[in-house]
Amino acid sequence: MTQTITRGIKSLLEEANKDIETMSVAEVKAAVERGEAILVDIRDPRELEREGRIPGSFSCPRGMLEFWIDPESPYAKPIFQEDKTFIFHCASGWRSALAAKTAQDMGLKPVAHLGGGFKAWRDSGEAVEDVGPKAKS
């Protein structure tokens, strides 16, 4: 039996981007520096080790997002109960758009995502912190 996908990634991203705020690197940096926001890195641990991370960001692998946000979950993380704006980012902005939409749909507010993701941050010349094996030695 052949699968019929009725909503592809393009339509999911279009819907998410209509419903969530997309922030620039400068806007994200300013919000974090003012103490108004928590930057949530949803990339997987291998990406963090390979590429590094934005200093001060909170790592939440995309596969655990719903479980870490929900205070009723046995995996809930207290950081998601803080009265802050949660700005999600991934490598290029696709997963983070979907993650921000999911978080918003769960009731986490306010949320946004970093347009262009980690790549936009790095390419703009902002600081990147090494978290790979050599950083641990």
N, CA, C and O atoms as a GROMACS GRO file, in nm:
protein
  548
    1MET      N    1   0.084  -0.118   0.000
    1MET     CA    2   0.000   0.000   0.000
    1MET      C    3   0.089   0.124   0.000
    1MET      O    4   0.180   0.136   0.081
    2THR      N    5   0.062   0.215  -0.089
    2THR     CA    6   0.138   0.338  -0.099
    2THR      C    7   0.077   0.444  -0.007
    2THR      O    8  -0.045   0.461  -0.001
    3GLN      N    9   0.163   0.513   0.063
    3GLN     CA   10   0.118   0.620   0.152
    3GLN      C   11   0.082   0.745   0.071
    3GLN      O   12   0.145   0.774  -0.031
    4THR      N   13  -0.017   0.817   0.116
    4THR     CA   14  -0.055   0.944   0.055
    4THR      C   15  -0.040   1.053   0.159
    4THR      O   16  -0.120   1.061   0.253
    5ILE      N   17   0.060   1.135   0.144
    5ILE     CA   18   0.084   1.244   0.237
    5ILE      C   19  -0.003   1.362   0.194
    5ILE      O   20   0.009   1.412   0.082
    6THR      N   21  -0.091   1.405   0.283
    6THR     CA   22  -0.184   1.512   0.248
    6THR      C   23  -0.136   1.650   0.291
    6THR      O   24  -0.182   1.751   0.238
    7ARG      N   25  -0.043   1.655   0.385
    7ARG     CA   26   0.015   1.782   0.428
    7ARG      C   27   0.166   1.763   0.437
    7ARG      O   28   0.215   1.697   0.529
    8GLY      N   29   0.237   1.820   0.344
    8GLY     CA   30   0.383   1.807   0.343
    8GLY      C   31   0.451   1.913   0.427
    8GLY      O   32   0.386   1.998   0.487
    9ILE      N   33   0.582   1.907   0.429
    9ILE     CA   34   0.662   1.997   0.510
    9ILE      C   35   0.641   2.142   0.469
    9ILE      O   36   0.640   2.231   0.555
   10LYS      N   37   0.623   2.168   0.341
   10LYS     CA   38   0.602   2.307   0.297
   10LYS      C   39   0.476   2.367   0.359
   10LYS      O   40   0.479   2.480   0.407
   11SER      N   41   0.367   2.292   0.359
   11SER     CA   42   0.243   2.347   0.415
   11SER      C   43   0.253   2.358   0.567
   11SER      O   44   0.200   2.452   0.626
   12LEU      N   45   0.321   2.262   0.632
   12LEU     CA   46   0.339   2.271   0.777
   12LEU      C   47   0.421   2.395   0.815
   12LEU      O   48   0.389   2.464   0.911
   13LEU      N   49   0.527   2.420   0.738
   13LEU     CA   50   0.610   2.538   0.766
   13LEU      C   51   0.536   2.668   0.738
   13LEU      O   52   0.548   2.764   0.814
   14GLU      N   53   0.459   2.671   0.630
   14GLU     CA   54   0.380   2.792   0.600
   14GLU      C   55   0.283   2.822   0.713
   14GLU      O   56   0.271   2.937   0.757
   15GLU      N   57   0.215   2.720   0.760
   15GLU     CA   58   0.119   2.738   0.870
   15GLU      C   59   0.189   2.785   0.997
   15GLU      O   60   0.143   2.878   1.063
   16ALA      N   61   0.299   2.721   1.030
   16ALA     CA   62   0.373   2.758   1.152
   16ALA      C   63   0.421   2.902   1.142
   16ALA      O   64   0.404   2.979   1.236
   17ASN      N   65   0.479   2.938   1.030
   17ASN     CA   66   0.534   3.073   1.015
   17ASN      C   67   0.428   3.182   1.014
   17ASN      O   68   0.458   3.297   1.045
   18LYS      N   69   0.304   3.147   0.979
   18LYS     CA   70   0.194   3.245   0.989
   18LYS      C   71   0.154   3.270   1.134
   18LYS      O   72   0.109   3.379   1.169
   19ASP      N   73   0.171   3.168   1.217
   19ASP     CA   74   0.121   3.173   1.355
   19ASP      C   75   0.223   3.212   1.460
   19ASP      O   76   0.186   3.244   1.573
   20ILE      N   77   0.350   3.210   1.425
   20ILE     CA   78   0.454   3.239   1.525
   20ILE      C   79   0.536   3.359   1.484
   20ILE      O   80   0.534   3.402   1.368
   21GLU      N   81   0.609   3.413   1.580
   21GLU     CA   82   0.698   3.526   1.553
   21GLU      C   83   0.835   3.473   1.511
   21GLU      O   84   0.889   3.380   1.572
   22THR      N   85   0.889   3.534   1.406
   22THR     CA   86   1.024   3.504   1.363
   22THR      C   87   1.110   3.623   1.399
   22THR      O   88   1.078   3.737   1.364
   23MET      N   89   1.220   3.598   1.469
   23MET     CA   90   1.308   3.705   1.515
   23MET      C   91   1.443   3.698   1.443
   23MET      O   92   1.490   3.591   1.407
   24SER      N   93   1.503   3.815   1.424
   24SER     CA   94   1.636   3.822   1.364
   24SER      C   95   1.742   3.794   1.471
   24SER      O   96   1.713   3.790   1.590
   25VAL      N   97   1.864   3.775   1.425
   25VAL     CA   98   1.976   3.754   1.517
   25VAL      C   99   1.986   3.872   1.615
   25VAL      O  100   2.000   3.851   1.735
   26ALA      N  101   1.979   3.993   1.564
   26ALA     CA  102   1.991   4.112   1.650
   26ALA      C  103   1.878   4.119   1.752
   26ALA      O  104   1.901   4.153   1.868
   27GLU      N  105   1.756   4.086   1.711
   27GLU     CA  106   1.642   4.087   1.804
   27GLU      C  107   1.657   3.981   1.912
   27GLU      O  108   1.628   4.006   2.029
   28VAL      N  109   1.702   3.863   1.873
   28VAL     CA  110   1.722   3.754   1.970
   28VAL      C  111   1.830   3.794   2.070
   28VAL      O  112   1.812   3.780   2.191
   29LYS      N  113   1.942   3.842   2.019
   29LYS     CA  114   2.053   3.880   2.106
   29LYS      C  115   2.008   3.985   2.207
   29LYS      O  116   2.040   3.975   2.326
   30ALA      N  117   1.936   4.086   2.161
   30ALA     CA  118   1.889   4.193   2.250
   30ALA      C  119   1.793   4.140   2.356
   30ALA      O  120   1.804   4.176   2.473
   31ALA      N  121   1.699   4.055   2.316
   31ALA     CA  122   1.601   4.000   2.411
   31ALA      C  123   1.669   3.916   2.518
   31ALA      O  124   1.633   3.923   2.636
   32VAL      N  125   1.766   3.836   2.478
   32VAL     CA  126   1.840   3.753   2.574
   32VAL      C  127   1.923   3.842   2.667
   32VAL      O  128   1.925   3.820   2.788
   33GLU      N  129   1.991   3.940   2.611
   33GLU     CA  130   2.074   4.030   2.693
   33GLU      C  131   1.991   4.108   2.794
   33GLU      O  132   2.038   4.138   2.904
   34ARG      N  133   1.867   4.143   2.758
   34ARG     CA  134   1.778   4.214   2.851
   34ARG      C  135   1.720   4.120   2.958
   34ARG      O  136   1.654   4.167   3.051
   35GLY      N  137   1.743   3.992   2.945
   35GLY     CA  138   1.691   3.895   3.041
   35GLY      C  139   1.545   3.862   3.019
   35GLY      O  140   1.481   3.806   3.108
   36GLU      N  141   1.492   3.895   2.902
   36GLU     CA  142   1.350   3.872   2.872
   36GLU      C  143   1.322   3.736   2.810
   36GLU      O  144   1.208   3.691   2.806
   37ALA      N  145   1.428   3.672   2.761
   37ALA     CA  146   1.406   3.552   2.680
   37ALA      C  147   1.504   3.442   2.716
   37ALA      O  148   1.613   3.465   2.768
   38ILE      N  149   1.460   3.320   2.686
   38ILE     CA  150   1.543   3.202   2.696
   38ILE      C  151   1.556   3.145   2.556
   38ILE      O  152   1.456   3.120   2.488
   39LEU      N  153   1.678   3.127   2.513
   39LEU     CA  154   1.705   3.070   2.381
   39LEU      C  155   1.713   2.919   2.395
   39LEU      O  156   1.796   2.867   2.470
   40VAL      N  157   1.627   2.849   2.322
   40VAL     CA  158   1.617   2.702   2.332
   40VAL      C  159   1.669   2.640   2.203
   40VAL      O  160   1.612   2.659   2.096
   41ASP      N  161   1.777   2.566   2.217
   41ASP     CA  162   1.842   2.498   2.104
   41ASP      C  163   1.782   2.359   2.092
   41ASP      O  164   1.802   2.275   2.180
   42ILE      N  165   1.710   2.333   1.983
   42ILE     CA  166   1.643   2.203   1.968
   42ILE      C  167   1.721   2.105   1.882
   42ILE      O  168   1.670   1.997   1.849
   43ARG      N  169   1.843   2.140   1.845
   43ARG     CA  170   1.925   2.048   1.766
   43ARG      C  171   1.965   1.927   1.851
   43ARG      O  172   1.965   1.934   1.974
   44ASP      N  173   1.999   1.817   1.786
   44ASP     CA  174   2.037   1.698   1.863
   44ASP      C  175   2.181   1.710   1.912
   44ASP      O  176   2.258   1.791   1.860
   45PRO      N  177   2.217   1.631   2.012
   45PRO     CA  178   2.351   1.642   2.072
   45PRO      C  179   2.466   1.630   1.973
   45PRO      O  180   2.570   1.694   1.991
   46ARG      N  181   2.451   1.550   1.868
   46ARG     CA  182   2.558   1.537   1.768
   46ARG      C  183   2.580   1.668   1.695
   46ARG      O  184   2.694   1.703   1.664
   47GLU      N  185   2.472   1.742   1.668
   47GLU     CA  186   2.486   1.872   1.604
   47GLU      C  187   2.558   1.971   1.695
   47GLU      O  188   2.643   2.049   1.651
   48LEU      N  189   2.524   1.967   1.823
   48LEU     CA  190   2.590   2.056   1.920
   48LEU      C  191   2.739   2.027   1.926
   48LEU      O  192   2.819   2.121   1.924
   49GLU      N  193   2.776   1.901   1.933
   49GLU     CA  194   2.918   1.865   1.938
   49GLU      C  195   2.991   1.905   1.811
   49GLU      O  196   3.106   1.949   1.817
   50ARG      N  197   2.927   1.889   1.698
   50ARG     CA  198   2.990   1.918   1.570
   50ARG      C  199   3.001   2.069   1.543
   50ARG      O  200   3.104   2.116   1.496
   51GLU      N  201   2.894   2.144   1.573
   51GLU     CA  202   2.887   2.285   1.534
   51GLU      C  203   2.908   2.384   1.647
   51GLU      O  204   2.939   2.501   1.623
   52GLY      N  205   2.891   2.340   1.771
   52GLY     CA  206   2.895   2.432   1.884
   52GLY      C  207   2.756   2.483   1.915
   52GLY      O  208   2.657   2.440   1.855
   53ARG      N  209   2.749   2.577   2.010
   53ARG     CA  210   2.618   2.629   2.049
   53ARG      C  211   2.626   2.778   2.076
   53ARG      O  212   2.735   2.834   2.091
   54ILE      N  213   2.512   2.842   2.080
   54ILE     CA  214   2.504   2.983   2.116
   54ILE      C  215   2.522   2.991   2.268
   54ILE      O  216   2.449   2.926   2.342
   55PRO      N  217   2.619   3.070   2.314
   55PRO     CA  218   2.643   3.078   2.458
   55PRO      C  219   2.515   3.113   2.535
   55PRO      O  220   2.440   3.204   2.498
   56GLY      N  221   2.492   3.039   2.643
   56GLY     CA  222   2.375   3.062   2.728
   56GLY      C  223   2.248   2.996   2.682
   56GLY      O  224   2.146   3.004   2.751
   57SER      N  225   2.251   2.931   2.566
   57SER     CA  226   2.128   2.866   2.518
   57SER      C  227   2.102   2.739   2.600
   57SER      O  228   2.193   2.678   2.655
   58PHE      N  229   1.974   2.702   2.606
   58PHE     CA  230   1.930   2.582   2.676
   58PHE      C  231   1.907   2.473   2.573
   58PHE      O  232   1.832   2.493   2.477
   59SER      N  233   1.970   2.358   2.591
   59SER     CA  234   1.956   2.249   2.496
   59SER      C  235   1.836   2.163   2.531
   59SER      O  236   1.824   2.110   2.642
   60CYS      N  237   1.746   2.148   2.433
   60CYS     CA  238   1.627   2.063   2.446
   60CYS      C  239   1.610   1.990   2.314
   60CYS      O  240   1.553   2.046   2.220
   61PRO      N  241   1.656   1.866   2.303
   61PRO     CA  242   1.640   1.794   2.177
   61PRO      C  243   1.494   1.794   2.132
   61PRO      O  244   1.403   1.776   2.213
   62ARG      N  245   1.472   1.813   2.004
   62ARG     CA  246   1.336   1.825   1.950
   62ARG      C  247   1.246   1.709   1.992
   62ARG      O  248   1.127   1.729   2.014
   63GLY      N  249   1.300   1.591   2.002
   63GLY     CA  250   1.221   1.474   2.038
   63GLY      C  251   1.167   1.478   2.181
   63GLY      O  252   1.075   1.402   2.214
   64MET      N  253   1.223   1.564   2.266
   64MET     CA  254   1.178   1.572   2.405
   64MET      C  255   1.094   1.697   2.433
   64MET      O  256   1.046   1.715   2.544
   65LEU      N  257   1.077   1.783   2.335
   65LEU     CA  258   1.015   1.914   2.356
   65LEU      C  259   0.882   1.909   2.431
   65LEU      O  260   0.867   1.972   2.536
   66GLU      N  261   0.787   1.834   2.379
   66GLU     CA  262   0.655   1.829   2.442
   66GLU      C  263   0.663   1.775   2.584
   66GLU      O  264   0.592   1.822   2.673
   67PHE      N  265   0.748   1.676   2.605
   67PHE     CA  266   0.762   1.614   2.737
   67PHE      C  267   0.826   1.709   2.838
   67PHE      O  268   0.791   1.707   2.956
   68TRP      N  269   0.921   1.791   2.792
   68TRP     CA  270   0.989   1.884   2.881
   68TRP      C  271   0.904   2.007   2.911
   68TRP      O  272   0.918   2.068   3.017
   69ILE      N  273   0.816   2.045   2.819
   69ILE     CA  274   0.730   2.163   2.838
   69ILE      C  275   0.615   2.134   2.935
   69ILE      O  276   0.584   2.216   3.021
   70ASP      N  277   0.553   2.019   2.920
   70ASP     CA  278   0.432   1.985   2.997
   70ASP      C  279   0.465   1.964   3.145
   70ASP      O  280   0.537   1.870   3.180
   71PRO      N  281   0.414   2.051   3.233
   71PRO     CA  282   0.445   2.037   3.376
   71PRO      C  283   0.388   1.908   3.437
   71PRO      O  284   0.431   1.868   3.546
   72GLU      N  285   0.294   1.843   3.370
   72GLU     CA  286   0.238   1.717   3.419
   72GLU      C  287   0.321   1.596   3.376
   72GLU      O  288   0.297   1.485   3.423
   73SER      N  289   0.417   1.618   3.289
   73SER     CA  290   0.502   1.509   3.241
   73SER      C  291   0.608   1.473   3.345
   73SER      O  292   0.659   1.562   3.414
   74PRO      N  293   0.640   1.346   3.357
   74PRO     CA  294   0.748   1.309   3.449
   74PRO      C  295   0.884   1.363   3.403
   74PRO      O  296   0.980   1.360   3.479
   75TYR      N  297   0.892   1.412   3.279
   75TYR     CA  298   1.016   1.465   3.224
   75TYR      C  299   1.020   1.618   3.222
   75TYR      O  300   1.115   1.677   3.170
   76ALA      N  301   0.919   1.682   3.279
   76ALA     CA  302   0.908   1.829   3.276
   76ALA      C  303   1.035   1.895   3.328
   76ALA      O  304   1.096   1.850   3.424
   77LYS      N  305   1.073   2.004   3.261
   77LYS     CA  306   1.188   2.084   3.302
   77LYS      C  307   1.138   2.218   3.357
   77LYS      O  308   1.060   2.286   3.291
   78PRO      N  309   1.181   2.255   3.476
   78PRO     CA  310   1.135   2.380   3.538
   78PRO      C  311   1.160   2.505   3.454
   78PRO      O  312   1.087   2.604   3.467
   79ILE      N  313   1.261   2.502   3.370
   79ILE     CA  314   1.292   2.620   3.290
   79ILE      C  315   1.172   2.662   3.206
   79ILE      O  316   1.153   2.781   3.179
   80PHE      N  317   1.089   2.566   3.164
   80PHE     CA  318   0.974   2.598   3.080
   80PHE      C  319   0.857   2.656   3.159
   80PHE      O  320   0.753   2.688   3.102
   81GLN      N  321   0.874   2.670   3.289
   81GLN     CA  322   0.772   2.734   3.371
   81GLN      C  323   0.808   2.880   3.402
   81GLN      O  324   0.732   2.951   3.467
   82GLU      N  325   0.923   2.924   3.354
   82GLU     CA  326   0.966   3.061   3.380
   82GLU      C  327   0.883   3.160   3.300
   82GLU      O  328   0.831   3.128   3.193
   83ASP      N  329   0.872   3.281   3.352
   83ASP     CA  330   0.795   3.387   3.287
   83ASP      C  331   0.887   3.463   3.190
   83ASP      O  332   0.927   3.576   3.216
   84LYS      N  333   0.917   3.398   3.079
   84LYS     CA  334   1.008   3.452   2.978
   84LYS      C  335   0.950   3.424   2.840
   84LYS      O  336   0.854   3.348   2.825
   85THR      N  337   1.008   3.488   2.741
   85THR     CA  338   0.980   3.452   2.602
   85THR      C  339   1.073   3.337   2.567
   85THR      O  340   1.193   3.342   2.596
   86PHE      N  341   1.020   3.235   2.505
   86PHE     CA  342   1.100   3.120   2.463
   86PHE      C  343   1.126   3.131   2.314
   86PHE      O  344   1.033   3.128   2.233
   87ILE      N  345   1.254   3.144   2.279
   87ILE     CA  346   1.294   3.158   2.140
   87ILE      C  347   1.365   3.030   2.099
   87ILE      O  348   1.473   2.999   2.150
   88PHE      N  349   1.305   2.957   2.008
   88PHE     CA  350   1.359   2.830   1.964
   88PHE      C  351   1.451   2.850   1.844
   88PHE      O  352   1.431   2.940   1.763
   89HIS      N  353   1.552   2.764   1.836
   89HIS     CA  354   1.635   2.764   1.715
   89HIS      C  355   1.685   2.625   1.686
   89HIS      O  356   1.702   2.542   1.776
   90CYS      N  357   1.709   2.601   1.559
   90CYS     CA  358   1.767   2.476   1.512
   90CYS      C  359   1.883   2.514   1.421
   90CYS      O  360   1.944   2.619   1.441
   91ALA      N  361   1.915   2.433   1.324
   91ALA     CA  362   2.026   2.463   1.235
   91ALA      C  363   1.993   2.575   1.136
   91ALA      O  364   2.073   2.666   1.116
   92SER      N  365   1.873   2.568   1.076
   92SER     CA  366   1.840   2.665   0.971
   92SER      C  367   1.704   2.731   0.984
   92SER      O  368   1.670   2.819   0.905
   93GLY      N  369   1.624   2.690   1.083
   93GLY     CA  370   1.496   2.756   1.106
   93GLY      C  371   1.372   2.676   1.072
   93GLY      O  372   1.261   2.724   1.095
   94TRP      N  373   1.387   2.557   1.019
   94TRP     CA  374   1.269   2.477   0.986
   94TRP      C  375   1.215   2.406   1.109
   94TRP      O  376   1.098   2.422   1.144
   95ARG      N  377   1.299   2.329   1.175
   95ARG     CA  378   1.253   2.256   1.294
   95ARG      C  379   1.209   2.352   1.403
   95ARG      O  380   1.114   2.325   1.476
   96SER      N  381   1.280   2.466   1.415
   96SER     CA  382   1.244   2.560   1.521
   96SER      C  383   1.110   2.627   1.494
   96SER      O  384   1.038   2.659   1.589
   97ALA      N  385   1.075   2.649   1.369
   97ALA     CA  386   0.942   2.704   1.338
   97ALA      C  387   0.834   2.605   1.383
   97ALA      O  388   0.736   2.644   1.445
   98LEU      N  389   0.854   2.478   1.352
   98LEU     CA  390   0.757   2.376   1.392
   98LEU      C  391   0.755   2.359   1.544
   98LEU      O  392   0.649   2.338   1.602
   99ALA      N  393   0.872   2.366   1.607
   99ALA     CA  394   0.879   2.353   1.753
   99ALA      C  395   0.809   2.470   1.821
   99ALA      O  396   0.734   2.450   1.917
  100ALA      N  397   0.832   2.592   1.772
  100ALA     CA  398   0.766   2.709   1.831
  100ALA      C  399   0.615   2.699   1.816
  100ALA      O  400   0.541   2.733   1.908
  101LYS      N  401   0.569   2.652   1.701
  101LYS     CA  402   0.425   2.635   1.679
  101LYS      C  403   0.368   2.531   1.775
  101LYS      O  404   0.262   2.552   1.834
  102THR      N  405   0.438   2.420   1.792
  102THR     CA  406   0.393   2.316   1.886
  102THR      C  407   0.388   2.370   2.028
  102THR      O  408   0.290   2.350   2.099
  103ALA      N  409   0.495   2.439   2.070
  103ALA     CA  410   0.500   2.495   2.205
  103ALA      C  411   0.386   2.594   2.227
  103ALA      O  412   0.322   2.595   2.332
  104GLN      N  413   0.362   2.677   2.128
  104GLN     CA  414   0.253   2.775   2.136
  104GLN      C  415   0.118   2.704   2.144
  104GLN      O  416   0.032   2.742   2.223
  105ASP      N  417   0.100   2.600   2.063
  105ASP     CA  418  -0.025   2.524   2.065
  105ASP      C  419  -0.047   2.455   2.200
  105ASP      O  420  -0.161   2.430   2.240
  106MET      N  421   0.063   2.423   2.270
  106MET     CA  422   0.053   2.361   2.402
  106MET      C  423   0.019   2.464   2.510
  106MET      O  424  -0.019   2.427   2.621
  107GLY      N  425   0.032   2.592   2.477
  107GLY     CA  426   0.000   2.698   2.573
  107GLY      C  427   0.120   2.775   2.624
  107GLY      O  428   0.104   2.867   2.704
  108LEU      N  429   0.240   2.740   2.580
  108LEU     CA  430   0.360   2.814   2.620
  108LEU      C  431   0.360   2.948   2.547
  108LEU      O  432   0.357   2.952   2.424
  109LYS      N  433   0.364   3.056   2.622
  109LYS     CA  434   0.360   3.189   2.560
  109LYS      C  435   0.439   3.287   2.642
  109LYS      O  436   0.442   3.275   2.765
  110PRO      N  437   0.504   3.381   2.581
  110PRO     CA  438   0.520   3.396   2.436
  110PRO      C  439   0.635   3.310   2.382
  110PRO      O  440   0.729   3.277   2.454
  111VAL      N  441   0.624   3.275   2.256
  111VAL     CA  442   0.727   3.198   2.188
  111VAL      C  443   0.761   3.265   2.056
  111VAL      O  444   0.684   3.344   2.001
  112ALA      N  445   0.879   3.233   2.006
  112ALA     CA  446   0.925   3.281   1.875
  112ALA      C  447   1.031   3.183   1.828
  112ALA      O  448   1.064   3.086   1.896
  113HIS      N  449   1.085   3.210   1.709
  113HIS     CA  450   1.200   3.131   1.666
  113HIS      C  451   1.297   3.221   1.592
  113HIS      O  452   1.260   3.326   1.538
  114LEU      N  453   1.422   3.178   1.591
  114LEU     CA  454   1.530   3.252   1.526
  114LEU      C  455   1.530   3.221   1.378
  114LEU      O  456   1.561   3.109   1.337
  115GLY      N  457   1.494   3.320   1.298
  115GLY     CA  458   1.494   3.303   1.153
  115GLY      C  459   1.634   3.270   1.103
  115GLY      O  460   1.730   3.340   1.135
  116GLY      N  461   1.645   3.164   1.026
  116GLY     CA  462   1.775   3.123   0.974
  116GLY      C  463   1.854   3.037   1.070
  116GLY      O  464   1.958   2.982   1.032
  117GLY      N  465   1.807   3.024   1.194
  117GLY     CA  466   1.866   2.934   1.292
  117GLY      C  467   2.011   2.961   1.328
  117GLY      O  468   2.061   3.073   1.315
  118PHE      N  469   2.077   2.855   1.373
  118PHE     CA  470   2.216   2.863   1.416
  118PHE      C  471   2.306   2.915   1.304
  118PHE      O  472   2.400   2.990   1.329
  119LYS      N  473   2.276   2.876   1.183
  119LYS     CA  474   2.355   2.922   1.067
  119LYS      C  475   2.352   3.075   1.059
  119LYS      O  476   2.456   3.137   1.037
  120ALA      N  477   2.235   3.136   1.075
  120ALA     CA  478   2.225   3.282   1.069
  120ALA      C  479   2.305   3.345   1.182
  120ALA      O  480   2.372   3.446   1.162
  121TRP      N  481   2.298   3.286   1.301
  121TRP     CA  482   2.373   3.337   1.416
  121TRP      C  483   2.523   3.334   1.387
  121TRP      O  484   2.593   3.434   1.400
  122ARG      N  485   2.571   3.216   1.347
  122ARG     CA  486   2.714   3.198   1.319
  122ARG      C  487   2.760   3.288   1.205
  122ARG      O  488   2.865   3.352   1.214
  123ASP      N  489   2.681   3.293   1.098
  123ASP     CA  490   2.719   3.374   0.981
  123ASP      C  491   2.719   3.523   1.009
  123ASP      O  492   2.784   3.599   0.938
  124SER      N  493   2.646   3.566   1.111
  124SER     CA  494   2.645   3.709   1.145
  124SER      C  495   2.766   3.747   1.231
  124SER      O  496   2.785   3.864   1.264
  125GLY      N  497   2.847   3.648   1.267
  125GLY     CA  498   2.967   3.676   1.344
  125GLY      C  499   2.948   3.674   1.494
  125GLY      O  500   3.039   3.712   1.568
  126GLU      N  501   2.831   3.631   1.541
  126GLU     CA  502   2.807   3.623   1.686
  126GLU      C  503   2.885   3.508   1.746
  126GLU      O  504   2.928   3.417   1.675
  127ALA      N  505   2.903   3.513   1.876
  127ALA     CA  506   2.983   3.413   1.948
  127ALA      C  507   2.920   3.274   1.939
  127ALA      O  508   2.798   3.259   1.943
  128VAL      N  509   3.006   3.175   1.927
  128VAL     CA  510   2.968   3.034   1.928
  128VAL      C  511   3.059   2.965   2.028
  128VAL      O  512   3.180   2.989   2.030
  129GLU      N  513   3.000   2.880   2.109
  129GLU     CA  514   3.072   2.809   2.215
  129GLU      C  515   3.092   2.664   2.172
  129GLU      O  516   2.998   2.598   2.126
  130ASP      N  517   3.214   2.615   2.186
  130ASP     CA  518   3.245   2.477   2.151
  130ASP      C  519   3.197   2.384   2.262
  130ASP      O  520   3.226   2.408   2.379
  131VAL      N  521   3.125   2.280   2.226
  131VAL     CA  522   3.079   2.181   2.325
  131VAL      C  523   3.122   2.040   2.286
  131VAL      O  524   3.080   1.943   2.348
  132GLY      N  525   3.205   2.029   2.183
  132GLY     CA  526   3.251   1.899   2.137
  132GLY      C  527   3.348   1.836   2.235
  132GLY      O  528   3.380   1.895   2.338
  133PRO      N  529   3.395   1.717   2.202
  133PRO     CA  530   3.487   1.645   2.291
  133PRO      C  531   3.611   1.725   2.329
  133PRO      O  532   3.658   1.715   2.442
  134LYS      N  533   3.664   1.805   2.237
  134LYS     CA  534   3.785   1.881   2.268
  134LYS      C  535   3.757   1.991   2.372
  134LYS      O  536   3.849   2.035   2.441
  135ALA      N  537   3.631   2.035   2.384
  135ALA     CA  538   3.596   2.136   2.484
  135ALA      C  539   3.596   2.077   2.624
  135ALA      O  540   3.611   2.149   2.722
  136LYS      N  541   3.580   1.944   2.633
  136LYS     CA  542   3.571   1.876   2.762
  136LYS      C  543   3.709   1.836   2.815
  136LYS      O  544   3.720   1.799   2.932
  137SER      N  545   3.813   1.843   2.732
  137SER     CA  546   3.946   1.800   2.777
  137SER      C  547   4.024   1.912   2.841
  137SER      O  548   4.138   1.891   2.884
   0.00000   0.00000   0.00000
